[in-house]
Amino acid sequence: MPAVAEAGTPHRASAAITPSPELVATQVIAGLGQLATLPTVTLQIMRLADDPTATGDALDRLLVADPTLGARVLRVVNSAFYGLPGTITTTSGAIVRLGFAAIRNIAIAASLTRMFRGGRLSASFDARDVWRHSVAVAEAARLLSRRAKRGSADEALLAGLLHDIGLVVAMQGCRPEFERLLLALDADPDVPFADVELVHLGTGHAQLGAELGRKWGFPPALVAVAAHHHTPMALDPSVRTLPALVCVADHLAVRAGEGYTSTVRGASLDPQVVAWLGLGEADLDDVIAALPAATSEAMQVLGDGS
C-alpha cells in the first residue's frame, strides 16, 4: 500500500494527509511491475485494431508469430460462439471472418485469464469467480448492445471483460489490505463493497481499473467503463453508452448468480440507466434467461480462468 503523504510547517508538528482515491490508485499501479504490462503481441494487436490503415496481412503475421494465440483464434472462429458456417483452417481466414475487433478481444482475453489465477483468498472470494462474473457481464453487455442497438457488440463484450480488472490490481498490488477487506465483508455481508474498499485500500476497484487501463493505453471509452460502471449517469452522454451497458449487464449477471457478485451486493439497478438505453423489463428478463448458457459457452472459448 502506498505510504501516506505528510504535510506541515516548521512551527507545527506535521499532520498526515489522506491521499485521494485517485492518487492511491496511481501509486498502486506504479508498484505493480509486470502485472501492469500486457504481452507485446497483445499491445501490437490493439494498435492494429485501432489503426484504420492496418492490413489483415500485418495482423496475420502477429498471429503466425504466436502459435498459441493463433491456435486460440482458430478454436474461437470454429466454435459455436460465433456460429459461422464451414471450417476455418488458417489465421488469415479467421481474420476475414471475425474482423480486427474480435481478434483483439481474443488476444486481450487470453492475457486476462492468466491474471485471474489468484485462487481462493476467503470463504467468499475466489479469483476464478471474478473471471466468470467478468465473462458473464461481457456476454450480457454484448446481448444488451444488440437489443438496444447501441454501440458495438464487440466493444461491449470487451468492456464487460475489463470492468472489474481493478479487483485483480487490488489482489496483486495490495494483497494484505485486500485480504482484510474480504474478511470484513465476510463478517458483515450487508456493508456496501465500495465503503469497505475505501476503508481498507484507500481507493476502489473502479479507480484501480481505470488507472490500469490508462497504463495499458486503452481508449478513453474503456477507461470510462472501469471508472464508471457503477455510475454511468455521471458521464456525459457522448461517452456513456459502454459504461451504461456494462452497468446493466453487471446487475443482470448478479441476478443470474454468475461468479463473484459482492461488488454490487445490496445495490439496486438505476432505472434511469435502463431507460436511457431504451431497454425494457422484457429485454432484461430475456438476457437473464440466456445468460447461464451463454456464459458457460463463452468460458469454453475465452478461457475458464484455471
N, C-alpha and C positions, 0 to 999 in steps of 0.2 A: 504494500500500500504506500502511496507517495507520502513523503513527510509533510506535516502541516506547516504552512508558511508562518513566519514570525514577523511582527512589526512592533515598533516602539519609538521612544525618543531618548536622548541622552539623559534626561532628567526623570524618566519613569521606567518602571520595570516593563519589559516587553510583554505584549499580550498576544496570545495565539489568535490568529485569524483563520476562520474556517474557509477553505478554498471552495469555489463554486463547483457544482457537479461537473460542469464542462471542463474546468481546469483539472479536476481529479481524473476525468476520463483521458485527457491528453497525456497526463503523467503515466497512467497505467499503460496506455498504448506504447509510449516511449520505452517502457521497460519490458515489452513482450518478446523482443528478439525475433526468432524465426517465425513465431506464430503470426506476426504482423506482416508476413511476406507470402504472397501467393506464388505457386510454382511459375517459373519463367514461361513455360508453354501456355499456361492459363492466361497470364498477362498479355502475351502476344496475341492470343485468340481474341481476348477482349478488345484489344486495339484494332484488330482487323474488323471485328463486328461493328465497331463504331466508325470505320473508315468507308465512306461511300465509294471510294475509288478502288477498294481492295478487290482482289480477284479470288475466284474459287481455287485456282492453282496455288496461290500463296497459302491459303488455309489448308489445302490438301498436303502441302509439303510439311506443315507443322504436325499434322496427324500422322503422316508416314514416319516422321522422325520420333514419334512417341507411340510405339506399338501398343502399349497398354491402353492409352486413351483412344487410339484408333479402333481397337477391338471393342471398347465400351460403346463407341459411337455406332459401330455396326450392330452390336447387340440391341441398342435402342431402336435404330431405324427398322430393324426386322421384328420388333416386338409388337404386341397388341396395343402398346401405349399410344402409338401414333396411327395404328390401323391402316398402314399403307399397303397397297397390293404388290405382289411379287416379292422376290428376294434380292436384296442389295448385297453385293459381294465386295465392293470397293469403297474406300472412304470418299473418293471423288463423287461416286454415285450417291452416297449418303448426304453429301453437301448439297447436291442438286435437289434431293428430295426434302431435306429438313430445313435448309437455309442457314445463314450465319448465326441468327439469334438462337436457334435451337442447339447448334453445335456449341456456342458459348455457354449455354445453360448446362449442358452435359459436362463440359470441362470444369465449370465452377462447382457443380455438384460433386464431381469426383474429388476436387480439392477439399470441399467442405466435409465430406464423410469422414475423412481422417481426423478432423478436428473434434468430432463428436464421439470420441472414444475414451472419455474420462472415467467411465464406469459409474458405479453407484456411490454417491457421497453421503446419502442419508436415507432414512426409511422411505422418503417420498421422492427422492431425486436420483435419476439415472440419466446420464448424458445421452444414451440411446433413445430415451423417451423424448428428449428435447428434439432430436433429429426427426423422429416420427411425427411429432407435432409440427415441425417445420415443413415436412413433406405434405402433411395434411393441409396446412394453411396454403401451401403453394398450389395444391390441387383445387382447393376451394376458391382461391383467388382466380385461378385460370377459368374455372367454371362460371364464376360471377362476372368476370370480364366479358365472356361471350354472351351471357344473359343480358347484361346491362349495355352491351355494345359500347363499352368504354375502355379505351386503351388497347394495348396489345396483349393477347393471351400469353404469349411467350414472356413478355416483360412482367406480367402479373405472376407467373409461375416463379420466375427468378426472384421477384420481390418477396414472395412468400417464403422461399428457401432461406433468404437472408435476414428476415425480420428480427429473429431472436439471436443473431450471431453475438450480440453483446453478452449473452449468458455464457458463451464459451470463453469470451475475453475475461469475464469475472472468474470463471472456474480456473483459468490458467494464470491470470495476472494477479489475482487477489485471493488465492486459494484459502488461507486460514480465515479471512474475513467472510468469504463466501460460504464456507462450511458452518460458521457461526450463524450466518443468515439463514441457512437451511434448518439448523436446529431451532432457531427462533420461530420459523414458520411451522415446523412440526409441533412445537409447543403451543402455538396459538394459530390454528388454521384460518381464523376469521380476519386476521390483520391483513390489510392490503399489501401486496407484494412490493409496490413502489415505496411504501413507507419503511419497510424493513430494509430494503436496499439502501435507502438514504442513511439510515442509522448505522449500518454495518460497513457499507462501502464508501459512503460519502458521495455516491453517484448512482446511476441506474443503468440497466442494460440498454435502454434507449440511447443514452449519451455514449456509452461504450461502443455500441454497434455503429452509431453514426461516425464516431471518430475513426474506427477501424475502416469503415467504408471510404472515408477521405484518404486514409493512409494507402488503401488499395487502389485509389484513383477511380472509384466508382462515379458515375454521373450523378448530378445533384438529385435527380428523382429517386435513386436508390438510397442515397444518404437520407433523404427526407423520409423514406419508408422506415428505416431503422430508428430515426429520431421521433417520428410522429405516428407510428402505427397504433398507438393508443389515443392519439389526439389529432386526428386528421382535420377536423373542422377549424383548428387553429391556423391552418395553412391557407395561403391564397388559392383560390380555385384553379389557377393555372398550373399548380404543382400538387393538387390534392388527390388526383384520381388514383394513383397507385397506393398511397397510404390509406385511402378510404377503402379500397378493395381489400387490402390486407387486414385492416381493422375488422371489417365484417367477417372475412374469412377466419380470422383468429377466433372470434366468438363462435362461429359455426363449428370449428374444429373442437372447441371445448364442449359444445353441446353434443357433439358426436363421440366425445370421450377419447379423442385421439392424442396419445402421448402426454407430455408434461403440460399441465393446464394451469398451474398455480399463478402464472403471471397475470392472468385475467380473472382469478378467483374472486368472487364477490362483486365483480363489476358487471354492469348491465350494458348491453349494446345500445348506443345512442341512436334513437330513431331518426335523428337528423341526417346521420351518415347514410343510412339505408335510403331515405327519401332523396337525398342529393344524388345518389347513384341511379335513382329511378327504379329501384327494386321493390318487390312486394313480398309479403309473407310466404306466398306460394313459391317464389323463387328460392327463398331461404330454406324452406322445408324440402324442396327438391334437391338442393345441394347437400343438405344434411343426410338425406336418404342415400345419396350416391357416394358419399364421402368414404365410408369404411372400405368398400371395394376399390374405389379409385386410389385411395392411399396405399393399400396393400399392393396394388399393381405398380404404382409409381415407386414404391420401395424396392421392388424387384429390379426396376430399371435404373433408378438413381443411386441405389445402394441402401443397405439396411443399417448402416452405422456400426457394424460389428467389425 
